[in-house]
Amino acid sequence: MALTLYQLSEKIFELEKQGKKILRLNIGDPGLVTPDALRNAAKKSLDAGETRYASAQGEKPLLDKIASTHGAEAQNVSVTPGSKWACYAVLQLMLKPGDNIVTPAPFWSAYELMAKSFGAECRLVKTEMEDHFQFDPQALFELVDAKTKVIVLNDPSNPTSTEYGAESVKAVLEYAQDQKILVLLDEAYRDLSFKKNELMTYQEGLAITTTFSKAYCMSGWRAGYLVADADVIKKVVSLNQITFTNVPRFTQAAMLEGLTRREEVTGATRNECKKRLAACEQVFKGIQYARPDAGFYFFPKVSDGDSITEKILEQGIAVTPGSVFGGYKQFIRLSLSHPLEKLTPALQTIRRVIDENA
């Protein structure tokens, strides 16, 4: 039986504890240091003594900045410890046993794990590499029933780095509004899109979440936010209060600095992603894949993703089998999460393993 995404991650941690050196191309981390300006903002906050409890919703300057970025009001925003928590909070509030969510696949398996933890089902709209992993809105609608409470769109997508067509997203938003179904739009990789970097404008019935882990290189900071209807935000803030209490004020200071310098900071990360993708495509010439539209994930087609993943791990390199993203067993996901001097030799090793097992 194939390992889940998180079981695989823990297995790799165990190998590292045993002293084995593993180059991790299995996690969604840009592998870059948080920019100086953001770290300095956090240091300034710490030096000012901003280390005590704070609002469970978030600091007002940051709430206002996020709201203006999405055409919303501060009452529509909550700061969260990463976008994963925001997704979890929304699904926890919306789902009860017997309900379901619908999402295109390949997909980030955390959505399914979260839904199942609440006794709900995750229904998948399968997509194909030959169609650039674009989903058919009508196929998605056919999976919706009276128990569907949330439609999840991860755009651009993890693991494929595909950006969904604007018309498809519009169709889903219109349909969901008519059916009174919440759309959870996970924009974790929007700032790393090679085509369109504008964040979604808030509208009623839409819950937008994003993270500072990717484009802002703040993966260990646990920084993200949710933009949603005011009644949803009130419930999320209550959940914040009885769980993690608040995102640290110094973390929020770094977030605010990041949003203030958004074009500069995210542009630098995006440019690095483009360089790494170009190097990857050179190594993988002749291999089938859908060209990424964003970020740092590469999702090539192989003979057997589970087997190939194990053989690559034997070479001291960790990747993720496509089976964990909705049953795509003929694929593997590479996270281009290291500088080129480390990344290129690793990619060459991976290509060799793929060719040897074709």
C-alpha positions in Angstrom: 0.0 0.0 0.0 1.4 3.4 -1.0 2.3 5.8 1.8 0.3 8.9 2.3 2.0 12.3 1.7 2.7 12.8 5.4 3.7 9.2 6.1 6.3 9.5 3.4 7.6 12.8 4.9 7.9 11.1 8.4 9.7 8.2 6.8 12.3 10.5 5.4 12.7 12.3 8.7 13.4 8.9 10.3 16.1 8.1 7.7 17.7 11.4 8.4 17.7 10.7 12.2 19.6 7.5 11.3 22.3 9.6 9.8 21.3 9.1 6.1 21.7 12.2 3.9 18.5 12.8 1.9 18.1 15.6 -0.6 14.4 16.5 -0.1 12.6 17.2 -3.3 9.3 16.0 -1.8 8.2 19.1 0.2 6.7 22.4 -1.0 9.4 24.7 0.2 11.1 27.2 -2.1 14.4 26.5 -0.3 15.2 30.1 -0.1 16.0 32.3 3.0 13.3 34.7 4.1 14.2 38.1 2.5 16.2 40.5 4.8 13.4 43.2 4.8 10.9 40.7 6.3 13.3 39.3 8.9 14.3 42.9 9.9 10.6 43.8 10.3 10.2 40.8 12.7 13.4 41.8 14.6 12.1 45.4 15.0 8.9 44.0 16.4 10.7 41.8 18.8 13.0 44.7 19.9 9.9 46.8 20.5 8.7 44.1 22.9 5.8 42.9 20.8 5.9 39.4 22.3 2.6 39.2 24.3 -0.9 37.9 23.4 -2.6 39.6 20.5 -5.9 39.6 18.7 -7.0 36.1 17.5 -8.1 37.8 14.3 -4.9 39.6 13.6 -3.3 43.1 13.9 -5.3 45.9 12.4 -2.6 47.2 10.0 -2.2 43.7 8.5 -5.9 43.0 8.4 -6.4 46.3 6.5 -3.6 45.5 4.1 -4.9 42.1 3.3 -8.4 43.4 2.9 -7.4 46.1 0.4 -5.4 43.5 -1.5 -8.5 41.5 -2.1 -11.1 44.3 -2.3 -12.6 43.4 1.0 -13.1 44.8 4.5 -11.1 44.0 7.7 -14.1 42.1 9.0 -13.6 39.7 6.1 -10.1 38.7 7.1 -8.4 36.5 9.7 -4.6 35.9 10.0 -3.8 32.2 10.4 -0.8 30.0 11.1 -0.3 29.1 7.4 -3.0 28.5 4.8 -3.3 24.9 5.9 -4.9 26.0 9.1 -7.3 28.3 7.2 -8.4 25.4 5.0 -8.8 23.2 8.0 -10.8 25.8 9.9 -13.2 26.4 7.0 -13.8 22.7 6.4 -14.2 22.0 10.1 -16.9 24.7 10.3 -18.7 23.7 7.1 -18.7 19.8 7.3 -20.4 17.2 9.4 -20.5 13.4 9.0 -22.1 12.4 5.7 -21.3 15.7 3.9 -18.8 16.0 1.0 -16.5 18.3 -0.8 -15.6 18.3 -4.5 -12.2 19.2 -6.0 -10.3 18.6 -9.2 -7.5 16.0 -9.2 -4.5 15.6 -9.1 -5.0 17.4 -5.8 -3.3 18.3 -2.5 -4.3 15.3 -0.4 -4.6 17.3 2.8 -8.1 18.4 1.6 -9.2 14.8 1.7 -7.5 14.0 5.0 -9.2 17.0 6.5 -12.6 16.1 5.2 -12.3 12.5 6.3 -11.4 13.7 9.8 -14.8 15.3 10.0 -16.6 12.2 8.6 -17.0 13.8 5.2 -16.2 12.5 1.7 -13.9 14.0 -0.9 -15.1 13.6 -4.5 -12.6 14.0 -7.2 -13.0 15.4 -10.7 -10.2 13.6 -12.6 -8.1 15.5 -15.2 -5.6 14.3 -17.8 -2.1 15.4 -18.6 -3.0 15.6 -22.3 -5.5 18.4 -21.4 -2.9 20.2 -19.3 -4.8 18.9 -16.2 -7.7 21.4 -16.9 -11.0 20.3 -15.3 -14.4 20.3 -17.0 -16.8 22.4 -14.9 -19.8 20.3 -16.0 -18.0 17.1 -14.8 -17.5 18.8 -11.4 -21.1 19.9 -11.2 -22.3 16.3 -11.8 -20.6 15.3 -8.6 -22.4 17.9 -6.5 -25.5 16.8 -4.5 -27.5 18.0 -1.5 -24.6 16.9 0.8 -21.9 19.0 -1.0 -20.9 21.8 1.3 -17.6 23.0 -0.3 -16.0 23.1 -3.7 -12.2 23.4 -3.4 -10.1 24.9 -6.0 -6.3 25.0 -5.6 -5.3 27.5 -8.3 -2.5 27.2 -9.4 -2.5 23.5 -8.5 -0.4 21.4 -6.3 1.0 18.9 -7.6 0.8 19.8 -11.3 1.5 23.6 -11.2 -1.4 24.0 -13.6 -3.3 27.3 -13.6 -7.0 26.7 -14.2 -8.7 28.5 -17.1 -10.4 31.8 -16.0 -13.7 30.7 -17.6 -13.7 27.4 -15.7 -13.1 29.2 -12.4 -15.8 31.8 -13.2 -18.3 29.0 -14.0 -17.6 27.3 -10.7 -18.1 30.6 -8.8 -21.4 31.4 -10.5 -22.7 27.8 -10.1 -21.7 27.7 -6.4 -23.3 31.0 -5.7 -26.5 29.9 -7.3 -26.4 26.6 -5.3 -25.4 28.3 -2.1 -22.2 26.2 -1.9 -19.0 27.7 -0.4 -16.0 27.8 -2.8 -12.7 27.4 -1.0 -10.0 29.0 -3.2 -6.5 28.0 -2.1 -4.1 30.6 -3.8 -1.0 29.3 -2.1 0.9 29.5 -5.4 -0.8 32.5 -7.1 2.1 34.8 -6.5 4.4 32.3 -8.3 2.2 32.1 -11.4 4.2 32.7 -14.6 1.2 34.1 -16.3 -1.2 35.9 -13.9 -0.2 37.1 -10.4 -3.3 39.0 -9.4 -5.0 37.7 -6.3 -8.7 36.9 -6.4 -11.1 39.7 -5.5 -13.4 38.7 -2.6 -17.0 38.0 -3.3 -19.8 36.6 -1.1 -19.7 32.9 -0.8 -16.0 32.7 -1.6 -13.3 31.8 1.0 -9.8 32.7 -0.2 -6.7 31.5 1.5 -3.1 32.0 0.9 0.3 31.4 2.6 3.5 33.2 3.0 5.4 29.9 2.9 5.9 29.8 -0.9 6.4 33.2 -2.6 7.6 34.9 0.6 9.9 32.1 1.6 8.4 32.0 5.2 7.6 28.2 5.4 8.8 27.9 9.0 7.1 31.0 10.2 3.6 29.5 9.7 2.0 32.6 8.2 -1.2 32.8 6.2 -4.6 34.3 6.1 -8.3 33.7 5.2 -10.6 36.1 3.4 -14.3 35.1 3.6 -17.8 36.2 4.5 -17.9 38.1 7.9 -19.9 35.4 9.6 -17.4 32.7 8.5 -14.5 34.9 9.8 -16.3 35.3 13.2 -16.5 31.6 13.6 -12.8 31.1 12.5 -11.7 33.7 15.0 -13.5 31.9 17.7 -11.8 28.7 16.6 -8.5 30.6 16.7 -9.1 31.7 20.3 -9.6 28.1 21.6 -6.7 26.6 19.7 -3.5 28.5 18.8 -4.7 31.9 20.3 -3.0 34.2 17.9 -0.3 34.4 15.2 2.8 36.1 16.9 2.9 39.8 16.4 6.5 39.7 15.1 5.4 37.2 12.4 2.6 39.5 11.4 5.1 42.4 11.2 7.1 40.3 8.7 3.9 39.5 6.8 2.9 43.2 6.6 6.4 44.1 5.3 6.1 41.3 2.7 2.7 42.6 1.4 4.1 46.1 1.3 7.0 44.8 -0.9 4.8 42.2 -2.6 6.0 42.8 -6.2 9.7 42.9 -5.3 9.7 39.9 -2.9 7.4 37.5 -4.9 9.0 38.6 -8.2 12.4 37.5 -6.9 11.1 34.1 -5.9 9.2 33.7 -9.1 12.3 34.4 -11.2 14.3 31.8 -9.2 11.5 29.3 -9.9 11.7 30.0 -13.7 15.5 29.3 -13.6 15.0 26.0 -11.8 12.2 25.0 -14.2 14.4 25.8 -17.2 17.1 23.6 -15.8 14.6 20.8 -15.1 13.2 20.8 -18.5 16.6 20.5 -20.0 17.2 17.3 -18.0 13.8 15.9 -18.7 13.7 16.3 -22.5 11.8 13.4 -24.0 9.8 12.7 -20.8 6.1 13.4 -20.9 4.8 16.2 -18.7 2.4 19.2 -18.7 4.5 22.4 -18.6 4.1 24.1 -15.2 2.3 27.4 -15.2 3.6 28.4 -11.8 5.8 27.7 -8.8 8.3 24.9 -8.3 6.4 21.6 -8.8 7.2 19.3 -11.7 4.9 16.4 -12.4 6.5 14.0 -15.0 5.0 10.8 -16.3 6.9 7.6 -15.4 6.4 3.8 -15.6 5.4 3.3 -11.9 5.4 6.2 -9.6 5.5 4.2 -6.4 8.4 2.0 -7.5 10.3 4.9 -9.0 9.9 6.9 -5.8 11.5 4.0 -3.8 14.4 3.6 -6.2 15.1 7.4 -6.2 15.1 7.3 -2.4 17.7 4.6 -2.5 19.9 7.2 -4.3 19.4 9.6 -1.4 16.8 11.8 -3.0 13.2 12.2 -1.9 10.3 12.8 -4.3 6.6 12.1 -4.0 4.7 9.4 -5.9 1.7 10.6 -7.9 -0.5 8.0 -6.2 -0.9 10.3 -3.2 -2.5 13.0 -5.3 -5.6 11.1 -6.3 -4.4 7.9 -7.8 -2.0 9.2 -10.5 0.3 6.2 -10.2 2.2 6.9 -13.4 3.5 10.2 -12.1 5.9 11.5 -9.5 6.1 15.0 -8.1 9.4 16.8 -7.8 9.7 20.0 -5.8 12.5 22.1 -7.3 13.4 23.3 -3.8 17.2 23.6 -4.0 19.7 25.9 -5.7 20.8 24.8 -9.1 24.2 23.5 -8.0 22.4 20.9 -5.8 19.3 20.6 -7.9 20.8 19.8 -11.3 22.8 16.7 -10.3 19.8 15.4 -8.4 17.6 15.8 -11.4 20.1 14.0 -13.5 20.1 11.1 -11.1 16.3 11.0 -11.1 16.3 11.0 -14.9 18.8 8.1 -14.9 16.5 6.1 -12.5 13.5 6.8 -14.7 15.3 5.7 -17.9 16.6 2.5 -16.2 13.0 1.6 -15.2 11.2 2.7 -18.3 
